[in-house]
């Protein structure tokens, strides 16, 4: 079923990749991919959780990096995006009513794909919205996942508290009067194929062009802006994971990686959150933009080095350990 994935010369599908679809509890079909570890080694499985408006193909390069280090990987397209089923007739609208739907989908992913077909131990590598979902799911993942690495977490908007409160109240009001399916005002973002610019979420022209070429091949992989319902659900999810009682119950070791030049999520919110957890560390990669795993090598390699050092359970070779030592000279908490 490799035809479920888009393959272009700049982004080959790793050898041995298995793709398929599984059904959610409410009957949606979600696309997934499993990539085996390279060679004879099998050090476990990394569960890759993409962000909003992302898709499996963006993470094939990372899956290849993991395979070369002996880790398999499993990736899912969230409901309403990528190659998974949509919830609205207009396929371009980013829509969900409650982030618990994502959490239930992740649980189903474990039950139907990861636990039966992927070797443990299990780790999570999540990005942006995927981080918020991973944190919501963390209490149920405590007996499944050994460690989590959380990239550019969606824990707040990069704006003033006053503006964030205004956006929250607007989303709640519009939802209350029955407009949950409309685009959040100012967030439609019609162009699925934007040109590379200083506002792009990655500073790497080649990876940006690769992802753009993938969407050229299958434009339905990309969606437009979030709806009112999605935005309201996002704020509710942030409220839940930042509740002190919820945070006190987080026991999975966590490594937060923030992007120093992030314009999508709040770096201050990430710092505040990590500092309040007993089992978390924070590394800020100065100069990096939001999409750390799509970034230029100078930033992306730092993120990967920190990831491998964190999950290797003290068994790191000198190369990985020394790389992490250099990284610790950045801003950490």
C-alpha positions as CSV (number, residue, x, y, z in Angstrom):
1,X,0.0,0.0,0.0
2,X,2.9,2.3,-0.6
3,X,0.7,4.2,-3.1
4,X,-0.9,5.8,-0.1
5,X,2.2,8.0,0.2
6,X,3.4,10.6,-2.3
7,X,7.0,9.9,-3.4
8,X,9.1,12.4,-5.2
9,X,12.9,12.2,-6.0
10,X,13.7,14.7,-3.3
11,X,11.8,12.7,-0.7
12,X,12.1,8.9,-1.2
13,X,10.1,6.5,0.9
14,X,12.4,4.6,3.3
15,X,12.9,0.9,2.5
16,X,10.5,-1.4,4.1
17,X,7.8,1.2,4.8
18,X,4.3,-0.1,5.5
19,X,1.3,2.1,5.0
20,X,-2.3,1.7,5.7
21,X,-5.5,3.1,7.3
22,X,-7.2,2.3,10.6
23,X,-10.6,3.3,11.8
24,X,-11.3,5.6,14.6
25,X,-14.0,4.9,17.2
26,X,-16.4,7.2,15.4
27,X,-15.7,5.7,12.0
28,X,-13.1,7.9,10.3
29,X,-10.2,6.4,8.4
30,X,-6.8,7.7,9.4
31,X,-3.7,7.1,7.3
32,X,-0.5,5.9,8.9
33,X,3.0,4.7,8.0
34,X,5.4,2.3,9.8
35,X,9.1,2.5,9.0
36,X,11.4,-0.3,10.2
37,X,14.8,0.2,11.8
38,X,17.8,-0.1,9.5
39,X,20.1,-3.1,9.7
40,X,19.9,-5.8,12.4
41,X,19.5,-3.4,15.3
42,X,16.1,-2.7,16.8
43,X,16.2,-0.2,19.6
44,X,12.5,0.5,19.8
45,X,9.9,2.6,18.1
46,X,9.6,6.4,17.9
47,X,6.0,7.6,17.5
48,X,6.0,10.7,15.4
49,X,3.1,13.1,16.0
50,X,2.9,15.9,13.4
51,X,1.5,19.4,13.9
52,X,-1.6,21.1,12.4
53,X,-1.6,21.0,8.6
54,X,1.2,18.5,8.4
55,X,1.3,15.1,6.8
56,X,3.4,11.9,6.9
57,X,5.6,12.7,3.9
58,X,7.1,15.7,5.8
59,X,8.6,13.2,8.3
60,X,10.1,10.6,5.9
61,X,13.5,12.2,6.1
62,X,13.4,12.0,9.9
63,X,12.1,8.4,9.8
64,X,15.2,7.6,7.7
65,X,17.4,9.3,10.3
66,X,15.8,7.2,13.1
67,X,16.2,4.0,11.1
68,X,19.9,4.6,10.7
69,X,20.2,4.8,14.4
70,X,18.3,1.6,14.9
71,X,14.9,3.0,15.7
72,X,11.7,2.2,13.9
73,X,9.0,4.8,13.6
74,X,5.2,5.1,13.3
75,X,3.5,8.2,11.9
76,X,-0.2,9.1,11.8
77,X,-2.1,11.8,9.9
78,X,-4.5,13.4,12.4
79,X,-8.2,13.4,11.6
80,X,-9.2,16.2,9.3
81,X,-5.7,16.6,7.6
82,X,-3.1,14.9,5.5
83,X,-4.3,11.7,3.9
84,X,-6.9,11.1,6.6
85,X,-10.7,11.5,6.4
86,X,-12.2,15.0,6.9
87,X,-15.0,16.0,9.2
88,X,-16.5,18.6,7.0
89,X,-17.7,18.7,3.4
90,X,-15.2,21.4,2.7
91,X,-12.0,19.4,3.0
92,X,-9.8,22.5,3.4
93,X,-11.1,23.6,6.8
94,X,-9.1,22.7,9.8
95,X,-11.8,21.4,12.1
96,X,-12.2,19.6,15.4
97,X,-14.6,20.2,18.3
98,X,-12.6,18.7,21.1
99,X,-8.9,17.8,21.3
100,X,-10.0,14.6,23.2
101,X,-10.9,13.3,19.7
102,X,-7.2,13.4,18.8
103,X,-6.3,11.7,22.1
104,X,-8.8,8.9,21.4
105,X,-7.3,8.6,17.9
106,X,-3.8,8.3,19.3
107,X,-5.0,5.6,21.7
108,X,-6.5,3.7,18.7
109,X,-3.3,4.1,16.8
110,X,-1.4,2.4,19.7
111,X,-4.0,-0.4,19.9
112,X,-4.3,-1.1,16.2
113,X,-0.9,-0.4,14.8
114,X,1.9,0.3,17.3
115,X,1.4,-2.3,20.0
116,X,0.8,-5.2,17.6
117,X,3.3,-4.3,14.9
118,X,6.0,-2.1,16.4
119,X,8.7,-3.3,18.8
120,X,9.2,-1.5,22.1
121,X,10.3,0.4,24.0
122,X,8.3,3.3,22.7
123,X,9.2,7.0,22.5
124,X,7.2,10.1,21.3
125,X,8.6,12.8,19.1
126,X,5.9,15.4,18.7
127,X,5.7,18.8,17.0
128,X,3.5,21.9,17.8
129,X,-0.1,20.8,17.9
130,X,1.2,17.2,18.2
131,X,2.8,18.2,21.5
132,X,-0.5,19.5,22.9
133,X,-2.1,16.2,21.9
134,X,0.8,14.2,23.4
135,X,0.5,16.1,26.7
136,X,-3.2,15.5,26.9
137,X,-2.6,11.8,26.3
138,X,0.3,11.6,28.7
139,X,-1.6,10.1,31.7
140,X,-2.8,7.2,29.5
141,X,0.6,6.8,27.9
142,X,2.6,6.5,31.2
143,X,2.7,2.7,31.0
144,X,3.4,2.7,27.2
145,X,5.9,5.4,26.5
146,X,9.4,5.7,28.0
147,X,10.2,9.3,27.1
148,X,8.9,12.2,25.1
149,X,10.7,14.9,23.1
150,X,8.4,17.8,22.4
151,X,9.3,20.3,19.6
152,X,8.0,23.9,19.4
153,X,5.0,23.1,21.7
154,X,1.7,24.8,21.2
155,X,1.2,26.1,24.7
156,X,0.4,29.7,23.9
157,X,0.2,32.2,21.1
158,X,3.2,34.6,20.4
159,X,1.2,37.7,21.2
160,X,0.2,39.7,24.3
161,X,-2.1,38.2,26.9
162,X,-4.7,40.8,26.1
163,X,-4.8,39.9,22.4
164,X,-4.8,36.1,23.2
165,X,-7.7,36.7,25.5
166,X,-9.6,38.6,22.8
167,X,-9.0,35.7,20.3
168,X,-10.2,33.2,22.9
169,X,-13.4,35.1,23.6
170,X,-14.1,35.7,19.9
171,X,-13.8,32.0,19.2
172,X,-16.0,31.1,22.1
173,X,-18.7,33.6,21.1
174,X,-18.7,32.6,17.4
175,X,-18.9,28.9,18.5
176,X,-21.8,29.6,20.9
177,X,-23.9,31.3,18.1
178,X,-23.4,28.3,15.8
179,X,-20.5,29.4,13.7
180,X,-18.0,26.8,14.7
181,X,-17.4,25.5,11.1
182,X,-16.4,28.9,9.7
183,X,-12.8,29.9,9.4
184,X,-11.5,31.9,12.3
185,X,-11.5,35.5,11.1
186,X,-8.3,36.3,9.3
187,X,-7.0,32.7,9.3
188,X,-8.3,31.2,6.0
189,X,-4.9,31.3,4.3
190,X,-6.0,30.2,0.8
191,X,-2.6,29.7,-0.7
192,X,-1.6,26.0,-0.2
193,X,1.6,26.6,-2.2
194,X,3.2,29.7,-0.8
195,X,6.6,30.9,-2.1
196,X,9.6,30.8,0.2
197,X,9.9,33.9,2.2
198,X,11.3,35.4,5.5
199,X,7.9,34.4,7.0
200,X,8.3,30.7,6.1
201,X,8.3,28.3,9.0
202,X,11.7,26.9,7.9
203,X,14.8,28.8,6.8
204,X,15.9,25.8,4.6
205,X,15.0,26.4,1.0
206,X,15.5,22.8,-0.1
207,X,13.3,21.2,2.5
208,X,10.7,24.0,1.9
209,X,10.8,23.2,-1.8
210,X,10.6,19.5,-1.1
211,X,7.4,19.9,1.0
212,X,5.9,22.2,-1.6
213,X,6.6,19.7,-4.4
214,X,4.8,17.0,-2.3
215,X,1.7,19.2,-2.1
216,X,1.9,20.0,-5.8
217,X,1.6,16.2,-6.4
218,X,-1.4,15.8,-4.0
219,X,-2.9,19.1,-3.0
220,X,-5.5,17.5,-0.7
221,X,-2.7,16.7,1.8
222,X,-2.7,20.4,2.8
223,X,-5.5,22.3,4.5
224,X,-6.2,26.0,5.0
225,X,-6.6,27.9,8.3
226,X,-8.3,26.7,11.5
227,X,-12.0,27.0,12.1
228,X,-13.7,28.7,15.0
229,X,-14.3,25.3,16.6
230,X,-10.7,24.2,16.3
231,X,-9.4,27.4,17.8
232,X,-11.8,27.1,20.7
233,X,-10.8,23.5,21.3
234,X,-7.1,24.5,21.2
235,X,-7.6,27.0,24.0
236,X,-9.5,24.5,26.1
237,X,-6.7,21.9,25.6
238,X,-4.1,24.5,26.7
239,X,-6.1,25.2,29.8
240,X,-6.2,21.5,30.7
241,X,-2.5,20.8,30.2
242,X,-1.5,23.9,32.1
243,X,-3.8,23.1,35.1
244,X,-1.5,22.6,38.1
245,X,-3.2,19.3,39.1
246,X,-2.8,18.0,35.6
247,X,0.9,19.0,35.5
248,X,1.6,17.3,38.8
249,X,0.4,14.0,37.3
250,X,2.9,14.1,34.5
251,X,5.5,11.4,35.2
252,X,7.0,10.6,31.7
253,X,10.4,12.3,31.3
254,X,10.1,15.2,28.9
255,X,12.5,17.2,26.8
256,X,11.1,20.4,25.4
257,X,12.9,21.9,22.3
258,X,11.9,25.5,21.6
259,X,12.8,27.4,18.4
260,X,14.5,30.7,19.2
261,X,13.0,32.5,16.1
262,X,9.5,30.9,16.4
263,X,6.6,33.1,15.3
264,X,3.9,30.5,15.6
265,X,3.9,29.6,19.3
266,X,5.0,31.4,22.4
267,X,8.5,30.7,23.6
268,X,7.7,32.3,27.0
269,X,4.8,29.9,27.5
270,X,7.1,27.0,26.8
271,X,9.7,28.2,29.2
272,X,7.1,28.8,31.9
273,X,5.6,25.3,31.4
274,X,8.9,23.4,31.5
275,X,10.1,25.2,34.6
276,X,7.0,24.0,36.5
277,X,7.5,20.3,35.8
278,X,9.7,18.1,37.9
279,X,10.5,15.6,35.1
280,X,11.2,18.1,32.2
281,X,14.1,19.8,30.6
282,X,14.1,22.7,28.1
283,X,16.5,23.5,25.3
284,X,16.1,26.6,23.1
285,X,17.8,26.3,19.7
286,X,18.7,29.9,18.9
287,X,17.9,31.2,15.5
288,X,15.7,28.2,14.5
289,X,12.2,28.7,13.1
290,X,9.0,26.8,14.1
291,X,9.5,23.6,12.0
292,X,12.6,22.3,13.7
293,X,12.7,19.0,11.7
294,X,12.3,20.9,8.4
295,X,15.0,23.4,9.3
296,X,18.5,24.0,8.0
297,X,21.0,21.5,9.1
298,X,22.7,23.9,11.5
299,X,19.4,23.8,13.6
300,X,18.0,20.5,12.6
301,X,21.1,18.5,13.6
302,X,21.0,20.2,17.1
303,X,17.5,19.0,17.5
304,X,18.3,15.5,16.5
305,X,21.4,15.3,18.6
306,X,19.4,16.4,21.7
307,X,16.7,13.9,20.8
308,X,19.1,10.9,20.5
309,X,21.0,11.8,23.6
310,X,17.8,12.0,25.6
311,X,16.2,8.7,24.5
312,X,19.4,6.6,24.4
313,X,19.0,5.9,28.1
314,X,22.6,6.6,29.0
315,X,23.9,4.2,26.4
316,X,24.9,7.0,24.0
317,X,28.2,6.8,22.3
318,X,30.7,9.6,22.8
319,X,29.6,11.4,19.7
320,X,25.9,11.8,20.7
321,X,26.8,12.6,24.3
322,X,29.4,15.2,23.3
323,X,26.9,16.8,20.9
324,X,24.4,17.1,23.7
325,X,27.0,18.7,25.9
326,X,27.5,21.4,23.3
327,X,23.8,21.9,23.1
328,X,23.5,22.5,26.8
329,X,25.4,25.7,26.4
330,X,22.2,27.1,24.9
331,X,19.2,28.3,27.0
332,X,18.0,25.5,29.2
333,X,15.7,25.1,32.2
